[in-house]
Amino acid sequence: MTTSPLHRRRVRLAAAALTVPALFLSACGSPDTSGGGSGGGDASGGADGGTLSIATGGTGGVYYPLGGGFATMIRENIEGYDATVQETNASVDNMLLIENGSAQLAFAVGDVVSDAVEGVNDFDGNPIEICSLGNTYNNFMQAVTVDGTGIEGVADMEGKVVSVGAPGSATEVAALRILEAAGIDPESGVERRQLGAAETVAALRDGTIDAGFWSGGLPTGALIDLASDGDMNLLSIGEYADQLATEYGEYYVEEDIPADTYEGQTEAVSAIASPNILVASPDMDEQLQQDITAAIFDNVEALTQVHPAAVELDAATAGDIPYVETCPGAQAYFDENAG
């Protein structure tokens, strides 16, 4: 019997979930995947607490360190709760981890969140019930190469070896769409590699790939490292934003990567920005939703010390996401802090 890629990914994640509890148990026992505890949902009670798992991304991106900051804020501000981070392939897999209960919180880019809610593309026929705890910061789709590859734009990638991001990541979703927008068949027009940020940097350094895509906040740690070599080139891709927005949704916007974001980058580079959203299961207790939202948005200054992308956290606009419902507990927090 032939199985779909999504089905195979669900099976793989379900199997992987069997190893998760040993990593994420707290002293008081197993994490409560509903967030409500046996008593139905008092986030201040020790017996109703537990350990929340946050699905993030690879260690070379922004989700992982910022997720660690979120975990600290939860630990320090919500009595009876601890939180830990999972390193994952990011957005697509993170939605499936929420679905099967292996994570209680997860980062994902707007296009993947919309696809998951609607049950399309990677989630074809299998919509996932999620709600938003808020827009956190913008992801920038970054196309990168190094000196000597002859690549000056996406069109030059045809026939080259290109990393499109880790399997099940928002990078992969957007990279394939950008290649198509540039007139390149992503199946046959490039030699595809599926690498995370750190692996993409390593492959660019050793010459096993010619270019790579990465979707992440600014600056991305792995690209900071690559830029220190002195031969990194960011490619302008903002010209494809309108085409992607028209075809897929308004979560693709042209925006510049400011000059001096990376060493040696003396001019702004046109890129494609998309919102990053923190999601949870709608089954999570509403008071816990509100407490998590407060723990994050009341501590922006501390989180900015973890990663500068956190400066974009803004309770006044974080609930303004048209393609996914805001969790009711988070909405209560945003309503109280609208001014």
BELFENHU-V778561 format. One record per pair of residues at least 6 apart in sequence whose C-alpha atoms are under 7 Angstrom apart, sorted by the first residue. I is the first residue (numbers start at 0). GAP is how many residues later the second one is. D is the distance in whole Angstrom. If there is no record, write none. Layout:
i=[I & I]
gap=[GAP & GAP]
d=[D & D]
This chain:
i=[5 & 5 & 9 & 16 & 23 & 23 & 23 & 24 & 24 & 25 & 25 & 27 & 28 & 29 & 29 & 30 & 30 & 30 & 31 & 32 & 32 & 33 & 33 & 33 & 34 & 34 & 34 & 34 & 35 & 35 & 35 & 35 & 36 & 36 & 37 & 38 & 40 & 40 & 40 & 41 & 41 & 42 & 42 & 42 & 42 & 42 & 43 & 43 & 43 & 44 & 44 & 45 & 45 & 48 & 48 & 49 & 49 & 49 & 50 & 50 & 50 & 51 & 51 & 51 & 51 & 52 & 52 & 52 & 52 & 52 & 52 & 52 & 53 & 53 & 53 & 53 & 53 & 53 & 53 & 53 & 54 & 54 & 54 & 54 & 54 & 54 & 54 & 54 & 54 & 55 & 55 & 55 & 55 & 55 & 55 & 55 & 55 & 55 & 55 & 56 & 56 & 56 & 56 & 56 & 56 & 57 & 57 & 57 & 57 & 57 & 58 & 59 & 59 & 59 & 59 & 60 & 60 & 60 & 60 & 60 & 61 & 61 & 61 & 62 & 63 & 64 & 65 & 65 & 66 & 67 & 68 & 68 & 69 & 70 & 70 & 72 & 72 & 73 & 73 & 73 & 73 & 73 & 74 & 74 & 74 & 76 & 77 & 88 & 88 & 88 & 88 & 89 & 89 & 89 & 89 & 90 & 90 & 90 & 90 & 90 & 90 & 90 & 91 & 91 & 91 & 91 & 92 & 93 & 93 & 93 & 96 & 97 & 97 & 97 & 97 & 98 & 103 & 103 & 104 & 104 & 104 & 105 & 105 & 105 & 106 & 106 & 106 & 106 & 107 & 107 & 107 & 108 & 108 & 108 & 108 & 108 & 109 & 109 & 109 & 109 & 109 & 110 & 111 & 113 & 113 & 114 & 114 & 115 & 115 & 115 & 116 & 116 & 116 & 116 & 117 & 118 & 118 & 118 & 118 & 128 & 128 & 129 & 129 & 129 & 129 & 130 & 130 & 130 & 130 & 130 & 130 & 130 & 130 & 131 & 131 & 131 & 131 & 131 & 131 & 131 & 131 & 132 & 132 & 132 & 132 & 132 & 132 & 132 & 133 & 133 & 133 & 133 & 134 & 134 & 134 & 134 & 134 & 134 & 135 & 135 & 135 & 135 & 135 & 135 & 136 & 136 & 136 & 136 & 136 & 136 & 137 & 137 & 137 & 137 & 137 & 138 & 138 & 138 & 138 & 138 & 138 & 138 & 139 & 139 & 139 & 139 & 139 & 139 & 139 & 140 & 140 & 140 & 140 & 140 & 140 & 141 & 141 & 141 & 141 & 141 & 142 & 142 & 142 & 142 & 142 & 143 & 143 & 143 & 143 & 143 & 143 & 144 & 144 & 144 & 144 & 144 & 144 & 145 & 145 & 145 & 146 & 146 & 148 & 150 & 151 & 152 & 152 & 153 & 153 & 154 & 156 & 157 & 157 & 157 & 158 & 158 & 158 & 159 & 159 & 159 & 160 & 160 & 160 & 160 & 160 & 160 & 161 & 161 & 161 & 161 & 161 & 161 & 161 & 161 & 162 & 162 & 162 & 162 & 162 & 162 & 162 & 162 & 162 & 163 & 163 & 163 & 163 & 163 & 163 & 163 & 163 & 163 & 164 & 164 & 164 & 164 & 164 & 164 & 164 & 165 & 165 & 165 & 165 & 166 & 169 & 170 & 170 & 170 & 174 & 175 & 177 & 178 & 178 & 179 & 180 & 196 & 196 & 197 & 199 & 200 & 200 & 202 & 203 & 203 & 216 & 217 & 218 & 223 & 225 & 226 & 226 & 227 & 229 & 235 & 235 & 235 & 236 & 236 & 236 & 237 & 237 & 237 & 237 & 237 & 240 & 240 & 240 & 240 & 243 & 244 & 244 & 250 & 250 & 251 & 251 & 251 & 252 & 252 & 252 & 253 & 253 & 253 & 253 & 254 & 254 & 254 & 254 & 255 & 255 & 255 & 255 & 256 & 256 & 256 & 256 & 257 & 257 & 258 & 258 & 258 & 258 & 259 & 281 & 285 & 285 & 286 & 288 & 288 & 289 & 289 & 289 & 289 & 292 & 292 & 293 & 296 & 296 & 299 & 299 & 299 & 302 & 303 & 303 & 314 & 314 & 314 & 315 & 315 & 315 & 315 & 318 & 318 & 318]
gap=[116 & 117 & 86 & 85 & 27 & 29 & 60 & 6 & 26 & 24 & 25 & 22 & 21 & 20 & 21 & 19 & 20 & 21 & 18 & 68 & 71 & 249 & 250 & 251 & 6 & 249 & 250 & 253 & 6 & 12 & 248 & 249 & 11 & 12 & 10 & 9 & 7 & 244 & 246 & 6 & 245 & 6 & 35 & 36 & 244 & 245 & 34 & 35 & 36 & 34 & 35 & 33 & 34 & 31 & 32 & 30 & 31 & 32 & 30 & 31 & 32 & 30 & 31 & 32 & 52 & 30 & 31 & 32 & 33 & 50 & 51 & 52 & 13 & 30 & 31 & 32 & 49 & 50 & 51 & 52 & 30 & 31 & 32 & 33 & 39 & 48 & 50 & 51 & 52 & 7 & 8 & 11 & 29 & 30 & 31 & 32 & 34 & 50 & 51 & 6 & 7 & 30 & 31 & 32 & 33 & 6 & 29 & 30 & 31 & 138 & 28 & 137 & 138 & 161 & 162 & 136 & 155 & 159 & 160 & 161 & 154 & 155 & 158 & 44 & 23 & 241 & 240 & 241 & 18 & 17 & 234 & 237 & 226 & 12 & 13 & 222 & 223 & 7 & 8 & 9 & 218 & 221 & 6 & 7 & 8 & 218 & 213 & 77 & 78 & 79 & 80 & 18 & 78 & 79 & 80 & 16 & 17 & 18 & 21 & 77 & 78 & 79 & 20 & 76 & 77 & 78 & 75 & 12 & 13 & 14 & 6 & 6 & 7 & 182 & 183 & 29 & 176 & 177 & 173 & 174 & 175 & 172 & 173 & 174 & 169 & 170 & 171 & 172 & 168 & 169 & 170 & 61 & 165 & 166 & 167 & 168 & 141 & 164 & 165 & 166 & 167 & 140 & 58 & 209 & 210 & 6 & 8 & 7 & 11 & 12 & 10 & 11 & 12 & 207 & 9 & 6 & 7 & 8 & 9 & 152 & 153 & 149 & 150 & 151 & 152 & 148 & 149 & 150 & 151 & 193 & 194 & 195 & 196 & 145 & 146 & 147 & 148 & 192 & 193 & 194 & 195 & 145 & 146 & 147 & 160 & 193 & 194 & 197 & 143 & 144 & 184 & 185 & 140 & 141 & 142 & 143 & 183 & 184 & 140 & 141 & 142 & 176 & 177 & 182 & 138 & 139 & 172 & 173 & 175 & 176 & 79 & 135 & 136 & 137 & 138 & 76 & 77 & 78 & 134 & 135 & 136 & 137 & 75 & 76 & 77 & 131 & 132 & 133 & 134 & 73 & 74 & 75 & 130 & 131 & 132 & 71 & 72 & 73 & 92 & 129 & 69 & 70 & 71 & 91 & 92 & 67 & 68 & 69 & 89 & 90 & 91 & 65 & 66 & 67 & 87 & 88 & 89 & 85 & 86 & 87 & 84 & 85 & 61 & 6 & 83 & 82 & 83 & 25 & 28 & 27 & 33 & 26 & 31 & 32 & 30 & 31 & 32 & 30 & 31 & 50 & 29 & 30 & 31 & 48 & 49 & 50 & 28 & 29 & 30 & 31 & 47 & 48 & 49 & 50 & 29 & 30 & 31 & 32 & 37 & 46 & 48 & 49 & 50 & 7 & 8 & 11 & 28 & 29 & 30 & 31 & 48 & 49 & 6 & 7 & 29 & 30 & 31 & 48 & 49 & 6 & 28 & 29 & 30 & 27 & 45 & 42 & 43 & 44 & 38 & 10 & 62 & 6 & 7 & 6 & 59 & 17 & 25 & 24 & 12 & 21 & 25 & 6 & 6 & 7 & 92 & 91 & 42 & 38 & 6 & 35 & 36 & 35 & 34 & 33 & 34 & 35 & 33 & 34 & 35 & 16 & 17 & 32 & 33 & 34 & 11 & 12 & 13 & 31 & 8 & 6 & 7 & 23 & 24 & 20 & 21 & 22 & 19 & 20 & 21 & 16 & 17 & 18 & 19 & 15 & 16 & 17 & 18 & 12 & 13 & 14 & 15 & 11 & 12 & 13 & 14 & 10 & 11 & 6 & 7 & 8 & 9 & 6 & 45 & 42 & 43 & 42 & 40 & 41 & 39 & 40 & 42 & 43 & 37 & 40 & 39 & 16 & 18 & 10 & 11 & 13 & 7 & 6 & 7 & 19 & 22 & 23 & 18 & 21 & 22 & 23 & 7 & 12 & 15]
d=[6 & 7 & 7 & 6 & 7 & 7 & 7 & 6 & 7 & 7 & 6 & 7 & 7 & 7 & 7 & 5 & 5 & 6 & 6 & 6 & 6 & 6 & 5 & 7 & 7 & 5 & 5 & 7 & 7 & 7 & 6 & 5 & 4 & 6 & 6 & 6 & 7 & 5 & 7 & 6 & 7 & 6 & 7 & 7 & 6 & 5 & 7 & 5 & 6 & 7 & 6 & 7 & 4 & 5 & 5 & 6 & 5 & 6 & 6 & 5 & 5 & 6 & 4 & 6 & 6 & 6 & 5 & 6 & 7 & 5 & 5 & 6 & 7 & 6 & 5 & 6 & 6 & 6 & 5 & 5 & 6 & 5 & 7 & 7 & 6 & 6 & 6 & 4 & 6 & 5 & 5 & 6 & 7 & 6 & 6 & 6 & 6 & 6 & 6 & 5 & 5 & 5 & 4 & 5 & 4 & 6 & 6 & 6 & 6 & 7 & 7 & 6 & 5 & 6 & 5 & 6 & 6 & 6 & 6 & 7 & 6 & 6 & 6 & 7 & 7 & 7 & 6 & 6 & 6 & 6 & 6 & 6 & 6 & 5 & 6 & 6 & 6 & 7 & 6 & 6 & 6 & 6 & 6 & 5 & 6 & 6 & 7 & 6 & 6 & 6 & 6 & 7 & 7 & 5 & 7 & 6 & 4 & 6 & 6 & 7 & 5 & 5 & 6 & 5 & 5 & 7 & 5 & 6 & 7 & 7 & 5 & 6 & 7 & 7 & 6 & 6 & 6 & 7 & 7 & 6 & 5 & 6 & 5 & 7 & 7 & 6 & 5 & 6 & 6 & 5 & 7 & 6 & 7 & 6 & 4 & 6 & 6 & 6 & 5 & 6 & 7 & 6 & 6 & 6 & 7 & 6 & 7 & 6 & 5 & 5 & 5 & 6 & 7 & 7 & 6 & 5 & 5 & 4 & 7 & 7 & 7 & 6 & 6 & 5 & 6 & 6 & 6 & 6 & 6 & 6 & 5 & 5 & 5 & 7 & 6 & 4 & 6 & 7 & 6 & 4 & 5 & 5 & 6 & 7 & 6 & 6 & 6 & 5 & 6 & 6 & 5 & 5 & 6 & 6 & 5 & 7 & 4 & 7 & 6 & 6 & 7 & 7 & 5 & 7 & 6 & 5 & 6 & 7 & 5 & 6 & 6 & 6 & 5 & 4 & 6 & 6 & 5 & 5 & 5 & 5 & 6 & 6 & 5 & 5 & 6 & 7 & 6 & 4 & 7 & 6 & 4 & 7 & 6 & 5 & 6 & 6 & 5 & 6 & 7 & 7 & 6 & 5 & 6 & 6 & 5 & 6 & 5 & 6 & 6 & 5 & 6 & 6 & 4 & 7 & 6 & 5 & 7 & 5 & 5 & 5 & 5 & 7 & 6 & 6 & 6 & 6 & 7 & 7 & 7 & 6 & 7 & 6 & 5 & 5 & 6 & 5 & 7 & 5 & 6 & 6 & 6 & 5 & 6 & 5 & 5 & 7 & 6 & 6 & 5 & 6 & 6 & 6 & 5 & 5 & 6 & 4 & 5 & 6 & 7 & 7 & 6 & 4 & 6 & 7 & 5 & 6 & 7 & 6 & 6 & 7 & 6 & 5 & 5 & 5 & 5 & 5 & 5 & 6 & 6 & 6 & 5 & 5 & 5 & 6 & 7 & 7 & 6 & 5 & 6 & 6 & 7 & 7 & 6 & 7 & 6 & 6 & 6 & 5 & 6 & 7 & 6 & 6 & 6 & 7 & 6 & 6 & 6 & 6 & 6 & 6 & 6 & 6 & 7 & 6 & 5 & 6 & 6 & 5 & 7 & 5 & 7 & 5 & 4 & 5 & 6 & 6 & 5 & 6 & 6 & 7 & 5 & 5 & 7 & 6 & 6 & 5 & 5 & 5 & 7 & 7 & 6 & 5 & 6 & 6 & 5 & 6 & 6 & 6 & 5 & 4 & 5 & 6 & 5 & 6 & 6 & 5 & 7 & 6 & 5 & 4 & 4 & 6 & 7 & 6 & 4 & 6 & 5 & 6 & 4 & 5 & 7 & 6 & 6 & 7 & 7 & 7 & 6 & 6 & 7 & 7 & 6 & 5 & 6 & 6 & 7 & 7 & 7 & 7 & 5 & 7 & 6 & 7 & 7]
